[in-house]
């Protein structure tokens, strides 16, 4: 039996969206890193560079009305779900035009209008949010599903396992996405995880579990699409483990060479998800290099605009200190 390559199941517009989102994430993060390295006081940031195929592949299988829950390394998830990079950048600058009016910073970016439940700095705690959103969707019968991202470091956190158990008991429409980038801060996954593949833990919760190449956006999309179809059919949750790699340290001030080698990094970068997308689609004559280069140019211009927007936006007034912090009565 001949099995079609995943990209043959996607139309040209969907493929171009994948490339545009992956390269927009890359451009956003690289610009942010340059700003922080130059001294911009935005606080701690966790770069998503290298992992773009995971967020984009999963979100490509979702509808605008579906929800996602994120992690401390959440900029890529936000952009893949369609959050505007201008208020995102303004939030990192602490400006009132930011997604959280300058009060949240990197690890709290939220945009309910895009069904993005929020970047969550506490390990594994996006999963309980996803359970709540999925239960709401089932009660309201609105057909929405939820994807929640977490890393290999969170894979052994109790909230993840409690959420997977509850999702199966209630057959909730949730996709659990483990972004296994090999390190929990500086701890190698082999040292901290008792199984070869985190996805095998799905068996204990009576749900499908698959391992995919997280550096291949098509492989991620194919697994996410199958999980999304299962969730929409009312068959419950799935677990997808994406083997990926972060190019930089755990956070902006971390030196990864304290715990990994340059050779390891170079081997990972040789399998870069954007590079592979370009090679595959150009060789298949789906796109030309000029078409993809034009996307890159638009993203660079958009980031120029986003940074200018952030720089020119005002800081929150002192009167804003307690607004949007407490729920108002009535």
C-alpha positions in Angstrom: 0.0 0.0 0.0 1.3 3.4 -1.0 0.9 6.0 1.8 0.8 9.6 0.8 3.3 12.0 2.3 1.6 14.2 4.9 2.0 17.4 2.8 -0.2 16.0 0.0 -3.1 16.1 2.5 -2.8 19.8 2.9 -3.7 22.5 0.4 -1.2 25.2 -0.8 -2.8 27.8 1.5 -2.4 25.6 4.6 1.2 24.8 3.7 2.0 28.5 3.2 0.4 29.3 6.6 2.7 26.7 8.2 5.8 28.3 6.8 4.6 31.8 7.6 3.9 30.9 11.3 7.1 28.9 11.8 9.2 31.7 10.4 7.3 34.4 12.3 7.9 32.6 15.5 11.6 32.3 14.6 11.9 36.0 13.7 10.0 37.1 16.9 12.3 35.1 19.1 15.5 36.0 17.4 14.6 39.7 17.5 13.6 39.4 21.2 16.9 37.7 22.0 18.9 40.4 20.3 17.0 43.1 22.3 17.6 41.3 25.6 21.3 40.7 24.7 21.5 44.4 24.1 20.2 45.2 27.6 16.4 45.5 27.1 15.0 45.0 30.7 12.1 42.6 29.9 12.8 40.1 32.6 13.4 36.4 32.0 12.4 35.0 28.6 12.3 31.3 27.4 13.0 31.2 23.7 11.1 28.8 21.5 13.7 28.7 18.7 14.1 25.2 17.3 10.7 24.0 18.4 8.5 25.9 15.9 7.2 22.8 14.2 5.5 21.5 17.3 3.3 24.6 18.0 2.6 25.1 14.3 1.9 21.4 13.5 -0.6 21.1 16.4 -2.3 24.5 15.8 -2.7 23.6 12.1 -5.0 20.8 13.1 -7.1 23.1 15.3 -10.0 25.4 14.4 -10.1 29.1 15.5 -12.8 28.1 18.0 -10.5 25.5 19.6 -8.5 26.3 22.7 -4.8 25.9 23.7 -3.1 26.1 27.1 0.6 26.9 27.1 3.8 26.7 29.2 6.6 29.1 30.4 8.1 28.7 26.8 4.9 30.0 25.3 5.6 32.7 22.7 5.6 30.1 19.9 2.2 28.7 21.0 0.7 32.2 21.1 1.9 33.0 17.6 0.8 29.6 16.2 -2.7 30.3 17.6 -2.8 33.6 15.9 -2.0 36.1 18.7 -0.8 39.5 17.2 2.9 40.0 17.6 2.5 43.7 18.1 0.7 43.5 21.5 2.9 40.5 22.4 6.0 42.6 21.9 4.4 45.5 23.8 3.7 43.2 26.7 7.3 42.2 26.8 8.2 45.9 26.9 5.7 46.4 29.8 3.5 48.8 27.9 -0.2 49.4 28.3 -0.9 48.2 24.8 0.4 44.8 25.6 -1.8 41.7 25.7 -2.0 41.9 29.5 -1.7 45.7 29.5 1.9 45.4 30.5 1.3 43.5 33.7 2.1 40.0 32.7 5.3 39.9 30.7 6.7 36.9 28.9 5.2 34.1 31.1 1.6 35.4 31.3 0.7 36.3 27.7 -3.0 35.6 27.2 -5.5 36.3 24.4 -8.9 34.9 25.0 -10.1 36.4 21.6 -7.7 33.9 19.9 -8.8 31.1 22.3 -5.3 31.2 23.9 -5.8 30.4 27.6 -2.5 31.8 28.6 1.2 31.2 29.0 1.6 29.5 32.4 5.0 29.7 34.2 4.1 26.8 36.6 5.2 23.4 35.3 2.3 21.3 34.1 -0.4 23.7 35.2 -1.7 24.4 31.7 -3.2 20.9 31.8 -5.8 21.6 34.5 -6.8 24.7 32.5 -7.3 22.5 29.4 -9.4 20.1 31.4 -11.7 23.0 32.5 -11.9 24.3 28.9 -12.7 20.9 27.5 -15.4 20.2 30.1 -16.9 23.6 29.3 -16.9 22.7 25.6 -18.6 19.4 26.3 -21.3 20.9 28.6 -22.0 23.7 26.0 -21.8 21.2 23.2 -20.0 23.7 21.0 -17.7 21.2 19.3 -14.5 22.8 20.6 -11.4 20.8 21.5 -8.3 21.8 23.6 -4.6 21.2 23.1 -2.3 21.6 26.1 1.5 21.8 25.8 4.0 20.7 28.4 7.7 19.7 28.4 9.6 16.6 29.4 10.3 18.4 32.7 6.6 18.6 33.5 5.9 15.1 32.3 6.2 13.7 35.8 4.3 16.5 37.6 1.2 15.2 39.3 -1.1 17.7 37.6 -0.3 16.2 34.2 -1.2 12.7 35.4 -4.3 13.8 37.2 -5.4 15.7 34.1 -4.8 12.7 31.8 -6.7 10.5 34.2 -9.6 12.8 34.5 -9.7 13.5 30.7 -10.0 9.7 30.1 -12.7 9.1 32.7 -14.8 11.9 31.3 -13.8 11.3 27.7 -12.9 15.0 27.3 -11.7 16.4 23.9 -8.1 17.1 24.9 -4.8 16.7 23.1 -1.9 16.4 25.5 1.3 17.6 23.7 4.6 16.8 25.3 7.4 18.9 23.9 10.4 16.7 24.7 13.4 18.9 24.0 15.8 16.7 25.9 16.4 18.8 29.0 14.4 19.9 32.0 16.4 23.1 32.5 19.8 21.3 32.6 18.7 17.8 33.6 18.9 15.3 30.7 15.6 13.5 30.0 17.4 10.1 30.3 18.3 11.0 33.9 14.8 12.1 35.0 12.3 9.9 33.1 11.9 6.2 33.8 10.7 5.3 30.3 12.3 5.6 26.9 9.3 7.3 25.5 7.0 9.5 27.5 4.2 8.7 25.1 4.1 5.1 26.5 2.6 6.5 29.7 -0.6 7.0 27.8 -1.3 3.3 28.2 -1.8 3.7 31.9 -4.6 6.2 31.2 -6.3 4.2 28.4 -5.6 6.7 25.7 -3.5 6.6 22.5 0.1 7.7 22.8 2.4 8.4 19.9 5.9 9.6 19.4 6.7 11.9 16.5 9.6 13.8 15.1 9.1 17.3 16.5 11.5 18.7 13.9 9.0 17.7 11.1 6.0 19.9 11.0 4.2 17.5 8.7 4.7 14.6 11.2 3.4 16.7 14.0 0.4 17.9 12.0 -0.5 14.3 11.0 -0.5 13.1 14.6 -2.4 16.2 15.8 -5.0 15.8 13.1 -5.7 12.2 14.1 -5.9 13.2 17.7 -8.2 16.1 16.9 -10.5 13.9 14.8 -10.7 11.5 17.7 -11.5 14.3 20.2 -14.2 15.7 17.9 -15.8 12.3 17.5 -16.2 12.1 21.3 -13.6 9.3 21.7 -11.6 11.2 24.3 -8.0 12.4 24.8 -4.7 11.5 23.2 -1.0 12.0 24.1 1.5 13.2 21.5 5.2 13.2 22.4 7.2 15.5 20.0 11.0 14.9 20.1 12.4 18.3 19.6 15.2 20.6 20.6 15.7 24.1 21.9 18.6 25.9 20.3 19.3 28.3 23.2 19.5 27.9 26.9 16.6 27.1 29.2 16.1 30.9 29.6 17.7 34.1 28.4 20.6 34.0 30.9 21.3 30.3 30.8 24.5 29.0 29.1 23.5 25.6 27.7 27.2 24.7 27.1 27.4 23.9 30.8 25.5 20.8 30.2 25.5 20.0 26.5 28.0 20.0 23.7 28.4 22.1 20.6 28.4 18.9 18.5 25.0 17.9 19.9 23.6 21.4 19.1 25.0 21.3 15.5 23.5 17.9 14.9 20.1 19.1 16.0 20.3 22.3 13.9 21.1 20.2 10.9 17.6 18.9 11.1 16.0 22.4 11.5 12.3 22.3 10.9 12.2 25.4 8.7 15.2 24.3 6.6 13.5 20.9 6.1 10.2 22.5 5.1 11.9 24.7 2.5 13.8 21.7 1.1 10.7 19.5 0.9 8.3 21.9 -0.6 10.8 23.4 -3.1 11.9 20.0 -4.2 8.3 19.0 -4.7 7.7 22.2 -6.6 5.0 23.3 -4.3 6.7 26.6 -3.7 9.7 28.4 -5.2 12.5 29.8 -3.1 11.4 33.3 -4.1 7.9 32.7 -2.7 9.2 31.6 0.6 11.8 34.4 0.7 8.9 36.8 0.2 7.3 35.4 3.4 10.5 35.9 5.3 10.6 39.5 4.2 7.1 40.2 5.3 7.8 38.7 8.7 10.9 40.9 9.1 8.8 44.0 8.2 6.1 42.9 10.7 8.7 42.6 13.5 10.1 46.0 12.6 6.5 47.3 13.1 6.0 45.3 16.3 9.1 46.7 17.9 8.3 50.2 16.9 4.8 49.8 18.2 6.2 48.6 21.6 8.8 51.3 21.8 6.2 54.1 21.0 3.5 52.7 23.3 3.0 54.4 26.8 3.8 52.8 30.1 0.7 51.9 32.3 -0.3 54.8 34.5 -0.1 54.3 38.3 -3.9 54.2 38.4 -3.7 50.9 36.4 -2.0 49.1 39.3 -5.1 47.3 40.6 -7.2 47.2 37.4 -7.8 43.8 35.8 -6.4 42.2 39.0 -9.6 41.5 41.0 -13.0 40.4 39.7 -15.5 43.2 40.1 -18.8 42.4 41.9 -21.9 42.1 39.9 
